């Protein structure tokens, strides 16, 4: 599955990747795998940005 969205990155098993976002204010958000069924399987986390 290929991801063409600039806010998405596909990471193969046992590999790493980097995606850089810049935030203008403190916030909390959720990140997750967008491959069908992976979110439901628990591939999700929370991110808190503080200043």
mmCIF file as Biopython writes it, N, C-alpha, C and O atoms, coordinates in Angstrom:
data_model
#
loop_
_atom_site.group_PDB
_atom_site.id
_atom_site.type_symbol
_atom_site.label_atom_id
_atom_site.label_alt_id
_atom_site.label_comp_id
_atom_site.label_asym_id
_atom_site.label_entity_id
_atom_site.label_seq_id
_atom_site.pdbx_PDB_ins_code
_atom_site.Cartn_x
_atom_site.Cartn_y
_atom_site.Cartn_z
_atom_site.occupancy
_atom_site.B_iso_or_equiv
_atom_site.auth_seq_id
_atom_site.auth_asym_id
_atom_site.pdbx_PDB_model_num
ATOM 1   N N  . UNK A ? 1  ? 0.856  -1.174 0.000  1.0 0.0 1  A 1 
ATOM 2   C CA . UNK A ? 1  ? 0.000  0.000  0.000  1.0 0.0 1  A 1 
ATOM 3   C C  . UNK A ? 1  ? 0.899  1.232  0.000  1.0 0.0 1  A 1 
ATOM 4   O O  . UNK A ? 1  ? 1.812  1.337  0.819  1.0 0.0 1  A 1 
ATOM 5   N N  . UNK A ? 2  ? 0.647  2.153  -0.904 1.0 0.0 2  A 1 
ATOM 6   C CA . UNK A ? 2  ? 1.440  3.371  -1.007 1.0 0.0 2  A 1 
ATOM 7   C C  . UNK A ? 2  ? 0.662  4.530  -0.413 1.0 0.0 2  A 1 
ATOM 8   O O  . UNK A ? 2  ? -0.545 4.653  -0.616 1.0 0.0 2  A 1 
ATOM 9   N N  . UNK A ? 3  ? 1.364  5.373  0.320  1.0 0.0 3  A 1 
ATOM 10  C CA . UNK A ? 3  ? 0.761  6.567  0.907  1.0 0.0 3  A 1 
ATOM 11  C C  . UNK A ? 3  ? 1.278  7.784  0.157  1.0 0.0 3  A 1 
ATOM 12  O O  . UNK A ? 3  ? 2.485  8.023  0.133  1.0 0.0 3  A 1 
ATOM 13  N N  . UNK A ? 4  ? 0.393  8.554  -0.452 1.0 0.0 4  A 1 
ATOM 14  C CA . UNK A ? 4  ? 0.786  9.752  -1.175 1.0 0.0 4  A 1 
ATOM 15  C C  . UNK A ? 4  ? 0.567  11.018 -0.362 1.0 0.0 4  A 1 
ATOM 16  O O  . UNK A ? 4  ? 0.935  12.105 -0.807 1.0 0.0 4  A 1 
ATOM 17  N N  . UNK A ? 5  ? -0.017 10.901 0.809  1.0 0.0 5  A 1 
ATOM 18  C CA . UNK A ? 5  ? -0.291 12.050 1.656  1.0 0.0 5  A 1 
ATOM 19  C C  . UNK A ? 5  ? 1.014  12.546 2.282  1.0 0.0 5  A 1 
ATOM 20  O O  . UNK A ? 5  ? 1.769  11.735 2.818  1.0 0.0 5  A 1 
ATOM 21  N N  . UNK A ? 6  ? 1.306  13.856 2.233  1.0 0.0 6  A 1 
ATOM 22  C CA . UNK A ? 6  ? 2.553  14.359 2.816  1.0 0.0 6  A 1 
ATOM 23  C C  . UNK A ? 6  ? 2.601  14.247 4.341  1.0 0.0 6  A 1 
ATOM 24  O O  . UNK A ? 6  ? 3.667  14.409 4.934  1.0 0.0 6  A 1 
ATOM 25  N N  . UNK A ? 7  ? 1.465  13.973 4.981  1.0 0.0 7  A 1 
ATOM 26  C CA . UNK A ? 7  ? 1.421  13.814 6.433  1.0 0.0 7  A 1 
ATOM 27  C C  . UNK A ? 7  ? 1.386  12.357 6.841  1.0 0.0 7  A 1 
ATOM 28  O O  . UNK A ? 7  ? 0.969  12.029 7.952  1.0 0.0 7  A 1 
ATOM 29  N N  . UNK A ? 8  ? 1.820  11.481 5.952  1.0 0.0 8  A 1 
ATOM 30  C CA . UNK A ? 8  ? 1.796  10.047 6.211  1.0 0.0 8  A 1 
ATOM 31  C C  . UNK A ? 8  ? 3.108  9.438  5.753  1.0 0.0 8  A 1 
ATOM 32  O O  . UNK A ? 8  ? 3.715  9.893  4.783  1.0 0.0 8  A 1 
ATOM 33  N N  . UNK A ? 9  ? 3.538  8.404  6.461  1.0 0.0 9  A 1 
ATOM 34  C CA . UNK A ? 9  ? 4.758  7.699  6.079  1.0 0.0 9  A 1 
ATOM 35  C C  . UNK A ? 9  ? 4.522  6.204  6.269  1.0 0.0 9  A 1 
ATOM 36  O O  . UNK A ? 9  ? 3.940  5.789  7.271  1.0 0.0 9  A 1 
ATOM 37  N N  . UNK A ? 10 ? 4.967  5.400  5.317  1.0 0.0 10 A 1 
ATOM 38  C CA . UNK A ? 10 ? 4.848  3.950  5.402  1.0 0.0 10 A 1 
ATOM 39  C C  . UNK A ? 10 ? 6.168  3.396  5.912  1.0 0.0 10 A 1 
ATOM 40  O O  . UNK A ? 10 ? 7.220  3.655  5.326  1.0 0.0 10 A 1 
ATOM 41  N N  . UNK A ? 11 ? 6.121  2.637  6.999  1.0 0.0 11 A 1 
ATOM 42  C CA . UNK A ? 11 ? 7.327  2.077  7.607  1.0 0.0 11 A 1 
ATOM 43  C C  . UNK A ? 11 ? 7.228  0.558  7.556  1.0 0.0 11 A 1 
ATOM 44  O O  . UNK A ? 11 ? 6.316  -0.034 8.133  1.0 0.0 11 A 1 
ATOM 45  N N  . UNK A ? 12 ? 8.160  -0.055 6.872  1.0 0.0 12 A 1 
ATOM 46  C CA . UNK A ? 12 ? 8.201  -1.508 6.757  1.0 0.0 12 A 1 
ATOM 47  C C  . UNK A ? 12 ? 8.634  -2.128 8.087  1.0 0.0 12 A 1 
ATOM 48  O O  . UNK A ? 12 ? 9.299  -1.461 8.881  1.0 0.0 12 A 1 
ATOM 49  N N  . UNK A ? 13 ? 8.273  -3.388 8.349  1.0 0.0 13 A 1 
ATOM 50  C CA . UNK A ? 13 ? 8.676  -4.054 9.593  1.0 0.0 13 A 1 
ATOM 51  C C  . UNK A ? 13 ? 10.193 -3.990 9.795  1.0 0.0 13 A 1 
ATOM 52  O O  . UNK A ? 13 ? 10.967 -4.176 8.855  1.0 0.0 13 A 1 
ATOM 53  N N  . UNK A ? 14 ? 10.594 -3.727 11.021 1.0 0.0 14 A 1 
ATOM 54  C CA . UNK A ? 14 ? 11.998 -3.641 11.440 1.0 0.0 14 A 1 
ATOM 55  C C  . UNK A ? 14 ? 12.762 -2.497 10.780 1.0 0.0 14 A 1 
ATOM 56  O O  . UNK A ? 14 ? 13.992 -2.514 10.736 1.0 0.0 14 A 1 
ATOM 57  N N  . UNK A ? 15 ? 12.038 -1.507 10.269 1.0 0.0 15 A 1 
ATOM 58  C CA . UNK A ? 15 ? 12.652 -0.329 9.655  1.0 0.0 15 A 1 
ATOM 59  C C  . UNK A ? 15 ? 12.227 0.915  10.424 1.0 0.0 15 A 1 
ATOM 60  O O  . UNK A ? 15 ? 11.294 0.859  11.224 1.0 0.0 15 A 1 
ATOM 61  N N  . UNK A ? 16 ? 12.893 2.019  10.193 1.0 0.0 16 A 1 
ATOM 62  C CA . UNK A ? 16 ? 12.523 3.289  10.807 1.0 0.0 16 A 1 
ATOM 63  C C  . UNK A ? 16 ? 12.324 4.330  9.711  1.0 0.0 16 A 1 
ATOM 64  O O  . UNK A ? 16 ? 12.804 4.178  8.588  1.0 0.0 16 A 1 
ATOM 65  N N  . UNK A ? 17 ? 11.611 5.379  10.062 1.0 0.0 17 A 1 
ATOM 66  C CA . UNK A ? 17 ? 11.389 6.495  9.149  1.0 0.0 17 A 1 
ATOM 67  C C  . UNK A ? 17 ? 11.206 7.749  9.985  1.0 0.0 17 A 1 
ATOM 68  O O  . UNK A ? 17 ? 11.022 7.674  11.200 1.0 0.0 17 A 1 
ATOM 69  N N  . UNK A ? 18 ? 11.256 8.886  9.341  1.0 0.0 18 A 1 
ATOM 70  C CA . UNK A ? 18 ? 11.112 10.155 10.048 1.0 0.0 18 A 1 
ATOM 71  C C  . UNK A ? 18 ? 10.106 11.031 9.318  1.0 0.0 18 A 1 
ATOM 72  O O  . UNK A ? 18 ? 10.103 11.117 8.090  1.0 0.0 18 A 1 
ATOM 73  N N  . UNK A ? 19 ? 9.260  11.672 10.096 1.0 0.0 19 A 1 
ATOM 74  C CA . UNK A ? 19 ? 8.274  12.617 9.582  1.0 0.0 19 A 1 
ATOM 75  C C  . UNK A ? 19 ? 8.327  13.819 10.505 1.0 0.0 19 A 1 
ATOM 76  O O  . UNK A ? 19 ? 8.170  13.664 11.716 1.0 0.0 19 A 1 
ATOM 77  N N  . UNK A ? 20 ? 8.540  15.003 9.976  1.0 0.0 20 A 1 
ATOM 78  C CA . UNK A ? 20 ? 8.681  16.201 10.805 1.0 0.0 20 A 1 
ATOM 79  C C  . UNK A ? 20 ? 7.460  17.088 10.655 1.0 0.0 20 A 1 
ATOM 80  O O  . UNK A ? 20 ? 7.067  17.447 9.545  1.0 0.0 20 A 1 
ATOM 81  N N  . UNK A ? 21 ? 6.869  17.436 11.782 1.0 0.0 21 A 1 
ATOM 82  C CA . UNK A ? 21 ? 5.771  18.390 11.834 1.0 0.0 21 A 1 
ATOM 83  C C  . UNK A ? 21 ? 6.211  19.547 12.711 1.0 0.0 21 A 1 
ATOM 84  O O  . UNK A ? 21 ? 6.969  19.349 13.660 1.0 0.0 21 A 1 
ATOM 85  N N  . UNK A ? 22 ? 5.750  20.745 12.412 1.0 0.0 22 A 1 
ATOM 86  C CA . UNK A ? 22 ? 6.019  21.921 13.228 1.0 0.0 22 A 1 
ATOM 87  C C  . UNK A ? 22 ? 4.689  22.413 13.781 1.0 0.0 22 A 1 
ATOM 88  O O  . UNK A ? 22 ? 3.737  22.634 13.034 1.0 0.0 22 A 1 
ATOM 89  N N  . UNK A ? 23 ? 4.635  22.581 15.097 1.0 0.0 23 A 1 
ATOM 90  C CA . UNK A ? 23 ? 3.413  23.016 15.764 1.0 0.0 23 A 1 
ATOM 91  C C  . UNK A ? 23 ? 3.578  24.454 16.232 1.0 0.0 23 A 1 
ATOM 92  O O  . UNK A ? 23 ? 4.644  24.824 16.726 1.0 0.0 23 A 1 
ATOM 93  N N  . UNK A ? 24 ? 2.546  25.264 16.086 1.0 0.0 24 A 1 
ATOM 94  C CA . UNK A ? 24 ? 2.603  26.671 16.484 1.0 0.0 24 A 1 
ATOM 95  C C  . UNK A ? 24 ? 2.093  26.913 17.899 1.0 0.0 24 A 1 
ATOM 96  O O  . UNK A ? 24 ? 2.243  28.010 18.438 1.0 0.0 24 A 1 
ATOM 97  N N  . UNK A ? 25 ? 1.489  25.889 18.502 1.0 0.0 25 A 1 
ATOM 98  C CA . UNK A ? 25 ? 0.987  26.035 19.868 1.0 0.0 25 A 1 
ATOM 99  C C  . UNK A ? 25 ? 0.917  24.661 20.523 1.0 0.0 25 A 1 
ATOM 100 O O  . UNK A ? 25 ? 1.005  23.632 19.851 1.0 0.0 25 A 1 
ATOM 101 N N  . UNK A ? 26 ? 0.760  24.660 21.828 1.0 0.0 26 A 1 
ATOM 102 C CA . UNK A ? 26 ? 0.621  23.402 22.571 1.0 0.0 26 A 1 
ATOM 103 C C  . UNK A ? 26 ? -0.668 22.704 22.141 1.0 0.0 26 A 1 
ATOM 104 O O  . UNK A ? 26 ? -1.687 23.350 21.900 1.0 0.0 26 A 1 
ATOM 105 N N  . UNK A ? 27 ? -0.606 21.386 22.051 1.0 0.0 27 A 1 
ATOM 106 C CA . UNK A ? 27 ? -1.780 20.622 21.629 1.0 0.0 27 A 1 
ATOM 107 C C  . UNK A ? 27 ? -1.614 19.154 22.005 1.0 0.0 27 A 1 
ATOM 108 O O  . UNK A ? 27 ? -0.508 18.709 22.311 1.0 0.0 27 A 1 
ATOM 109 N N  . UNK A ? 28 ? -2.680 18.427 21.984 1.0 0.0 28 A 1 
ATOM 110 C CA . UNK A ? 28 ? -2.666 16.975 22.153 1.0 0.0 28 A 1 
ATOM 111 C C  . UNK A ? 28 ? -3.375 16.377 20.948 1.0 0.0 28 A 1 
ATOM 112 O O  . UNK A ? 28 ? -4.398 16.895 20.500 1.0 0.0 28 A 1 
ATOM 113 N N  . UNK A ? 29 ? -2.832 15.292 20.430 1.0 0.0 29 A 1 
ATOM 114 C CA . UNK A ? 29 ? -3.460 14.651 19.288 1.0 0.0 29 A 1 
ATOM 115 C C  . UNK A ? 29 ? -3.192 13.162 19.301 1.0 0.0 29 A 1 
ATOM 116 O O  . UNK A ? 29 ? -2.400 12.660 20.099 1.0 0.0 29 A 1 
ATOM 117 N N  . UNK A ? 30 ? -3.857 12.473 18.414 1.0 0.0 30 A 1 
ATOM 118 C CA . UNK A ? 30 ? -3.736 11.030 18.292 1.0 0.0 30 A 1 
ATOM 119 C C  . UNK A ? 30 ? -3.061 10.711 16.964 1.0 0.0 30 A 1 
ATOM 120 O O  . UNK A ? 30 ? -3.342 11.349 15.949 1.0 0.0 30 A 1 
ATOM 121 N N  . UNK A ? 31 ? -2.171 9.723  16.974 1.0 0.0 31 A 1 
ATOM 122 C CA . UNK A ? 31 ? -1.587 9.238  15.727 1.0 0.0 31 A 1 
ATOM 123 C C  . UNK A ? 31 ? -1.884 7.757  15.618 1.0 0.0 31 A 1 
ATOM 124 O O  . UNK A ? 31 ? -2.057 7.076  16.629 1.0 0.0 31 A 1 
ATOM 125 N N  . UNK A ? 32 ? -1.944 7.255  14.391 1.0 0.0 32 A 1 
ATOM 126 C CA . UNK A ? 32 ? -2.322 5.857  14.203 1.0 0.0 32 A 1 
ATOM 127 C C  . UNK A ? 32 ? -1.858 5.350  12.849 1.0 0.0 32 A 1 
ATOM 128 O O  . UNK A ? 32 ? -1.565 6.124  11.938 1.0 0.0 32 A 1 
ATOM 129 N N  . UNK A ? 33 ? -1.800 4.048  12.743 1.0 0.0 33 A 1 
ATOM 130 C CA . UNK A ? 33 ? -1.546 3.394  11.468 1.0 0.0 33 A 1 
ATOM 131 C C  . UNK A ? 33 ? -2.822 3.490  10.639 1.0 0.0 33 A 1 
ATOM 132 O O  . UNK A ? 33 ? -3.911 3.195  11.130 1.0 0.0 33 A 1 
ATOM 133 N N  . UNK A ? 34 ? -2.682 3.907  9.378  1.0 0.0 34 A 1 
ATOM 134 C CA . UNK A ? 34 ? -3.884 4.052  8.553  1.0 0.0 34 A 1 
ATOM 135 C C  . UNK A ? 34 ? -4.091 2.893  7.581  1.0 0.0 34 A 1 
ATOM 136 O O  . UNK A ? 34 ? -4.866 3.015  6.632  1.0 0.0 34 A 1 
ATOM 137 N N  . UNK A ? 35 ? -3.412 1.778  7.803  1.0 0.0 35 A 1 
ATOM 138 C CA . UNK A ? 35 ? -3.674 0.569  7.028  1.0 0.0 35 A 1 
ATOM 139 C C  . UNK A ? 35 ? -4.939 -0.072 7.600  1.0 0.0 35 A 1 
ATOM 140 O O  . UNK A ? 35 ? -5.058 -0.199 8.819  1.0 0.0 35 A 1 
ATOM 141 N N  . UNK A ? 36 ? -5.886 -0.478 6.748  1.0 0.0 36 A 1 
ATOM 142 C CA . UNK A ? 36 ? -7.157 -1.024 7.233  1.0 0.0 36 A 1 
ATOM 143 C C  . UNK A ? 36 ? -6.976 -2.102 8.311  1.0 0.0 36 A 1 
ATOM 144 O O  . UNK A ? 36 ? -6.219 -3.058 8.140  1.0 0.0 36 A 1 
ATOM 145 N N  . UNK A ? 37 ? -7.696 -1.918 9.424  1.0 0.0 37 A 1 
ATOM 146 C CA . UNK A ? 37 ? -7.685 -2.871 10.528 1.0 0.0 37 A 1 
ATOM 147 C C  . UNK A ? 37 ? -6.609 -2.622 11.568 1.0 0.0 37 A 1 
ATOM 148 O O  . UNK A ? 37 ? -6.716 -3.133 12.683 1.0 0.0 37 A 1 
ATOM 149 N N  . UNK A ? 38 ? -5.580 -1.857 11.245 1.0 0.0 38 A 1 
ATOM 150 C CA . UNK A ? 38 ? -4.477 -1.649 12.186 1.0 0.0 38 A 1 
ATOM 151 C C  . UNK A ? 38 ? -4.871 -0.740 13.351 1.0 0.0 38 A 1 
ATOM 152 O O  . UNK A ? 38 ? -4.459 -0.986 14.485 1.0 0.0 38 A 1 
ATOM 153 N N  . UNK A ? 39 ? -5.659 0.303  13.093 1.0 0.0 39 A 1 
ATOM 154 C CA . UNK A ? 39 ? -6.143 1.160  14.179 1.0 0.0 39 A 1 
ATOM 155 C C  . UNK A ? 39 ? -6.933 0.326  15.177 1.0 0.0 39 A 1 
ATOM 156 O O  . UNK A ? 39 ? -6.723 0.429  16.386 1.0 0.0 39 A 1 
ATOM 157 N N  . UNK A ? 40 ? -7.834 -0.492 14.672 1.0 0.0 40 A 1 
ATOM 158 C CA . UNK A ? 40 ? -8.669 -1.337 15.527 1.0 0.0 40 A 1 
ATOM 159 C C  . UNK A ? 40 ? -7.831 -2.365 16.284 1.0 0.0 40 A 1 
ATOM 160 O O  . UNK A ? 40 ? -8.232 -2.819 17.355 1.0 0.0 40 A 1 
ATOM 161 N N  . UNK A ? 41 ? -6.683 -2.733 15.742 1.0 0.0 41 A 1 
ATOM 162 C CA . UNK A ? 41 ? -5.794 -3.696 16.399 1.0 0.0 41 A 1 
ATOM 163 C C  . UNK A ? 41 ? -4.898 -3.031 17.445 1.0 0.0 41 A 1 
ATOM 164 O O  . UNK A ? 41 ? -4.088 -3.701 18.085 1.0 0.0 41 A 1 
ATOM 165 N N  . UNK A ? 42 ? -5.041 -1.719 17.617 1.0 0.0 42 A 1 
ATOM 166 C CA . UNK A ? 42 ? -4.287 -1.038 18.667 1.0 0.0 42 A 1 
ATOM 167 C C  . UNK A ? 42 ? -3.058 -0.279 18.202 1.0 0.0 42 A 1 
ATOM 168 O O  . UNK A ? 42 ? -2.283 0.194  19.032 1.0 0.0 42 A 1 
ATOM 169 N N  . UNK A ? 43 ? -2.862 -0.152 16.912 1.0 0.0 43 A 1 
ATOM 170 C CA . UNK A ? 43 ? -1.700 0.590  16.410 1.0 0.0 43 A 1 
ATOM 171 C C  . UNK A ? 43 ? -2.030 2.079  16.409 1.0 0.0 43 A 1 
ATOM 172 O O  . UNK A ? 43 ? -2.217 2.693  15.359 1.0 0.0 43 A 1 
ATOM 173 N N  . UNK A ? 44 ? -2.096 2.636  17.605 1.0 0.0 44 A 1 
ATOM 174 C CA . UNK A ? 44 ? -2.508 4.017  17.825 1.0 0.0 44 A 1 
ATOM 175 C C  . UNK A ? 44 ? -1.786 4.547  19.063 1.0 0.0 44 A 1 
ATOM 176 O O  . UNK A ? 44 ? -1.439 3.778  19.960 1.0 0.0 44 A 1 
ATOM 177 N N  . UNK A ? 45 ? -1.564 5.842  19.110 1.0 0.0 45 A 1 
ATOM 178 C CA . UNK A ? 45 ? -0.913 6.445  20.270 1.0 0.0 45 A 1 
ATOM 179 C C  . UNK A ? 45 ? -1.326 7.896  20.422 1.0 0.0 45 A 1 
ATOM 180 O O  . UNK A ? 45 ? -2.011 8.452  19.564 1.0 0.0 45 A 1 
ATOM 181 N N  . UNK A ? 46 ? -0.906 8.504  21.518 1.0 0.0 46 A 1 
ATOM 182 C CA . UNK A ? 46 ? -1.209 9.908  21.788 1.0 0.0 46 A 1 
ATOM 183 C C  . UNK A ? 46 ? 0.090  10.701 21.780 1.0 0.0 46 A 1 
ATOM 184 O O  . UNK A ? 46 ? 1.142  10.200 22.177 1.0 0.0 46 A 1 
ATOM 185 N N  . UNK A ? 47 ? 0.001  11.941 21.323 1.0 0.0 47 A 1 
ATOM 186 C CA . UNK A ? 47 ? 1.141  12.839 21.265 1.0 0.0 47 A 1 
ATOM 187 C C  . UNK A ? 47 ? 0.739  14.139 21.936 1.0 0.0 47 A 1 
ATOM 188 O O  . UNK A ? 47 ? -0.292 14.722 21.600 1.0 0.0 47 A 1 
ATOM 189 N N  . UNK A ? 48 ? 1.547  14.595 22.882 1.0 0.0 48 A 1 
ATOM 190 C CA . UNK A ? 48 ? 1.302  15.864 23.551 1.0 0.0 48 A 1 
ATOM 191 C C  . UNK A ? 48 ? 2.448  16.803 23.228 1.0 0.0 48 A 1 
ATOM 192 O O  . UNK A ? 48 ? 3.613  16.478 23.462 1.0 0.0 48 A 1 
ATOM 193 N N  . UNK A ? 49 ? 2.116  17.966 22.691 1.0 0.0 49 A 1 
ATOM 194 C CA . UNK A ? 49 ? 3.101  18.990 22.356 1.0 0.0 49 A 1 
ATOM 195 C C  . UNK A ? 49 ? 2.943  20.111 23.371 1.0 0.0 49 A 1 
ATOM 196 O O  . UNK A ? 49 ? 1.849  20.647 23.547 1.0 0.0 49 A 1 
ATOM 197 N N  . UNK A ? 50 ? 4.034  20.462 24.037 1.0 0.0 50 A 1 
ATOM 198 C CA . UNK A ? 50 ? 3.984  21.553 25.014 1.0 0.0 50 A 1 
ATOM 199 C C  . UNK A ? 50 ? 5.022  22.605 24.645 1.0 0.0 50 A 1 
ATOM 200 O O  . UNK A ? 50 ? 5.995  22.322 23.946 1.0 0.0 50 A 1 
ATOM 201 N N  . UNK A ? 51 ? 4.799  23.812 25.124 1.0 0.0 51 A 1 
ATOM 202 C CA . UNK A ? 51 ? 5.749  24.896 24.843 1.0 0.0 51 A 1 
ATOM 203 C C  . UNK A ? 51 ? 6.436  25.331 26.100 1.0 0.0 51 A 1 
ATOM 204 O O  . UNK A ? 51 ? 7.272  26.234 26.066 1.0 0.0 51 A 1 
#
